[in-house]
Amino acid sequence: MENNNYHDELNKQNIKKLRQLLESLPGFCRMFFRGVDNIYGSRTKIAYAYDLGVFFDYIHLKHPYGMTMEIKDYPIEILDHISREDIEDYLEYLSLYNDSSHIKGEVSNTERGKSRKLASLRSFYNFYFRNELIKTNPASLVPMPKLHSKEIIRLEPNEVAQLLDQVEAGTKLTKKQAEYHAKTRLRDLAILTLLLGTGIRVSECVGLNIYDVDFDNIRIKVQRKGGYEDFVYFGEEVEDALSSYLDEREHIIPSTGHEDALFLSLQNKRLSVRSIENLVKKYSSLVTGVKKITPHKLRSTYGTTLYQETGDIYLVADVLGHKDVNTTKKHYAAMKDDNKRRAAKTIKLREP
């Protein structure tokens, strides 16, 4: 994968994956994916293809019409043979569906997994219904499952300090881990400081090139979900960590095709998302009392801290790269309630 076209190459890989998934879906599905090509990113389209695969597996297994032929041979008319009750039964079927949804961190039989699958099905049906290719739209009649808000897991300030101290000192490591740590300490400290100090996604972190770091303007250029570029500004601690790592990075000879990658593995290749996930897991497991954390929880830590300090949900949405502020509100609703409670205690009508 050529480093200067990292995101383009990743997108090409996703397109190839999508084509593989389409081989097992009804032929008319290709029309849908062509129709939404400029609307959804490649990762979203892969998620849709997985979801539709689970749906048509169910139709082939349970629906009288679907049982009569192979999935790949289904005509578009099959969509008009599927009723609202069939889709409701499908959601019940998902409750007992044990296979993973193939989307990281989400399983089909959770309420969020079922909600996402119904949302995929709604988009799928809406496309054909709007284009007058089917007569019915039963997916639109099925209410979305109610989602219970999840508690935001974040690190407290003392836990952040403990984590970074652990990365810097390398204590509690096994002999083998200590050998690796001697070679990766500055890199690892730069990565965790960057994630905690900017709230960028792990996918945005691995995609960074050396020239994306701009010390003159104290910012990095990242490629967000959806493919657009954005600038994220950083503070002094991030600047120091990146500067120290880049001094070391200058003396590393990268593997061919990875010359511009900011963060390199011990094989001198661009780090992968999985590598950074394992890195975060390793250090967090060594810190006594620190919650089980992931790169996304480091992002949540940044988001909650920024919201607590500013109270500005629009600023948090902008910095985190959320296109819709409602996404941010959904995640930080509980904190908003805490702010309201603090406001109520602030106002004194009469002095005691």
N, C-alpha and C positions, 0 to 999 in steps of 0.2 A: 504494500500500500504506500503510494508516494506521499511523503509528509505534507508537501505544500498543497495537496488536493485531498487532505484527510477526509473532510466532510463529504466531498464529491464521491470519493471512493466508497465511503460508508454507505452513501445513498445508493450507489450502484449495487453494492452487496444486498441491500434491502430490496431493491427491485428484482434481483435474481431470486431472492427468497420468496417474494410475492408470486413470481411466475411459477415457482415450484408448488406453492400452495394452491394456485388456481387450477393446476392439473387435476386436483381431486374434487373440485367444485363443479357445479353445473355450468355448461358453456355460456349461458346467458349472463353469468356473474361478471364476465369480462366487460360487459357493457357498463355495469355499475362502476367498476374501478376506473374505466376510461372517463366516465362522467365526473368523477370526483378527483381526478388526477391533479388538478390545480387548486383543489380545496384543502386536501389533507396531505400531511407529510408521509414519507414512506413508512415510518414506524407505525403510524396510525393505521395505514392501509393494511399492514401486516396483521395488526391486532384485529381489524375487521375480518380479514380472511380466516384467521383462527376461529373467531366467534361464529362466522357463518359455517365453518366446517363442523363445529359442534352441533349447530342447529340442524344442518342437513343430515348429520349422522342420526340425530334423534328422529327426524322425519322418516328416514329409511328404516329405522328400527320399529317405530310405533305407528306411523300413519298408513292407513289402508292404501291410499294412492301411491305413497312413497315407496311402499314395499314391492311394487310391481316392476320396478326397473332400477338400474344402477344410478347412483347419484349423478355421475357425469352425464347421463342421458336425460336428466330431468328437463322438460320444456319449461318455458317461462310460465305457462298456464298452471303449473303446480302451485304457484303463489296464490291463485284464486281458489284453490282447493283447500287451502289452510285457513282455519277459522280462528276467531278470537280465543275460543276454548282450547284449541290446539296449542296456541302460544302460551296460554296460562298453564296448560299441562306441561309444556316444555320448561317453564320456570320451576315447576314443582320437581320435574325430573332433574334439574340442575342441583336441587338440594341434596340429592343422593349421588351426584356425579363426582367421582373420586379423582379423576385425572386432573392434573393442573391445567390452567387455562393458557399456559405457555407465555403468559405475560408476567414478567418478573414482579414478585411481591403480591400477586393477586391470584386467588383460586376461584374456580367457577362457582363453587357452592357457597361462597360467602355472599353477604347481601350486596357488597360492592361489586363482586364478580358478576352476579346476576343482573345488577343494575346496568353494568357496562354492556352485557350481552343483549339486553333488551334495547338499550340505546343504539347499538350497532344494527339490530334488526329493524328498528324504526327508521333509521337513515336509509337502510337498504330498501324497505318497502316504499318509503316516501319518494325515492328516486324514480321507481317504476310507475308509481301512481301519478306523480306530477307529469311524467312524460306520456301518460295515457296508454301505458303498455299493459296494465292490469286494471281490473274493475273494482277491486276491493283493497282496503288498507287496514287489516285487522290489528296490526302491530300498534297503530295509533290509538286503538281503543283500550289497550291494556295499560293500566296505571303503572308508573314507575315504582319499584319497591321503595319503601321508606328506609332511608339510611340514617343510622344513629351516628352522631358525630363522635369521632375518635379523639381521645385525649392527645394533645400534642406532647410528644416526648422530646425534651430538650435537656441540655446540660446546664447546670447552675454555674455561676462564675468560678467557684472553687474547683468544680469538676473540669472546666475548660483548662484552668491553670495546671491541674494535676496531669491532664492528658498531654499538654504541651511539654511539661517538665519531663514526663516519661519519655517522650520522643527525643528530647534534647539530651537527657542523661543516659538513656538506654539501660537503666537498671532492671533487674528481675528477668532479664533475657537469658535464654539458654545459651550454651557456648556457641552453638551454630548460629543462633539468632544474633548474638553479639558480633560474630564475624561479618554478617550481612550489614548490621547496623553501622559498623565502622565505615562501610562504603556508601551507605544510603542516608546517613543521619541528616545532612543538610537538605537533601531532596525531600525526605519524609517530613521534616519540619516545615519546609516551604509549602508542601501540599496541604498539610493539615492547617497551617496558619492561613493559607489562602482560602480554603473551604470555610473555615470559621470566621474569617475576616471579610468575606465578600458574599457568602451565601450562594455561590454559583453551583450549578448541578455538576455531578461527577462526570457526566458526558461532556460538559463544557470544559471541564478541567483537562481531561485527557486530550481534547482537541486543540489545546493551546499550542501555538508555535512561539519560538523565541521572539520573533518580531511583533508578536501580539502584546508584549509587555512594554509599556510606555512610561518610563520613569520621569520623563519631562512633565507629563500631565498627570502622573500618579494614577494610571488606569491600565486595564487590560481590555483587549477586544475579544469578545466571545461570540460564538454562533449559537443562538438560542434555538429552542424547539420551534419548528416551523421554518428554520433555515435563515432567519434574518440575523444581521450582525448588530451587536450592541456593545456599548462601553460600560465597564464597571469600574468604579473608582475604589482605591484601597488606602488604608491608613499606614502609619509609620511602622507598625509591627510587621505587616505584610510586606512592606517595602524592604525592610531589613532582611527578612527571611528569603525573599526572592533574590535580593542582591547577593547575599552570601552564597546561595545555591548557584546563581549564574556565574559567579567567579569560578566555582568548581566546574560548572558545566562547560566552560570554555576549553578545559583541558581533556574533555572526553571526546573520543572519536566515534561518532554515531555509525550504526550500520547503514548500508546503502539504502536510500529511500526514506531515512528517518533523520536526515541532517537538520531539519528545522524544528523538530519536535521539542517542546520545552522539557517535558518530564520523560526521562529514559529509564528503562529497566536495566538490570545488570547485564543483559545481553545487548545493551545499547540500542534498544528499539523503543518505539513509543509505548508508554505504559497503556494498558487496557483498563477498561472500567472495572473488570473483575480484580485486577491487581490492586487498584486503589481501595476497593471494598475489602479485600483481604488485609491490606495495610492498616486500615482503620480498625478492623476487627482485632488484629494482633495487638495493637497498642492499647485499645480500650479494655481488652481482657486483662491487661497487666496492672490496671489502675484500680485499687481497692475501692469499692463503693460506687464506682461509675457504672451507670446503666449500660445495658447492651446497646451499642450504638452503631449506626451505619452512616455513610456519607450524607444520606438524606436527612438524618437527624442532626447532623452538623449544620445543614441548611436551615432546618427548623430552629435551631439554636440562634442562628444569626437573625432570622426573621422575627422571632419573638423578642429578642433583645432590642432590635431596631424599633419594633412597635412600642415596647415599653418605654423606650427613651424618647420617642417622638410623638406617639399617639396618632401618627399620620398613616392610615391604611393605604392611601394612594401612593405614598412614597414607598412603602414596603412592597406594594404590587409592582411598581416601576423597577425597583432595584432587583427584585427577585425574577423579573422577566415574565410576570403573569400578564397576558394580554387582556384578561377580563378581571377587573378588581373583585368581582363576586367570588372568584376562585380564592383570592386572598382572604376575603371576609369569611368564607366558609371555614377556612383553616384556623383563623384567629378570632372566631366569634366568642369563644370562652374568655379570651383575654379582654375583648371589648367589654364584656359584662363586668370583669374585674375593675376596669377603668371607671365604669358607671358607678359601681359600688363605692369606689374611692371618692368619686365626685360627690356622692350623697353625703359622705362623712365630712367633707370639706366645708360645706355651707353651715354656718351657725346663725340662727335667727335671733337668738338672744344670748348674751353672755351669761354664764352660770353665776 
